Amino acid sequence: MSESVSLVVTGMKCGGCETNVKTKLNAIDGVISVEAMNKEKKVDVEFDAEKTTIETISQAIADAGFVVE
């Protein structure tokens, strides 16, 4: 079952930051798509709720060095 979430993420300052977040999240089994937007301080994620959780996604963003509000 596919779910979508929009997370407020601070600390992204450039396209490289967006790429870093996308790479980390796309490595998670169950993540279907990621859109990271540093200017909007937002990350939109579509994921399979049977394979991963919002908590896992948030932790991956934190592990990449950014803050999920």
Secondary structure, 3 states (H helix, E strand, C coil): CEEEEEEEEECCCCHHHHHHHHHHHHCCCCEEEEEEECCCCEEEEEEECCCCCHHHHHHHHHHCCCEEC
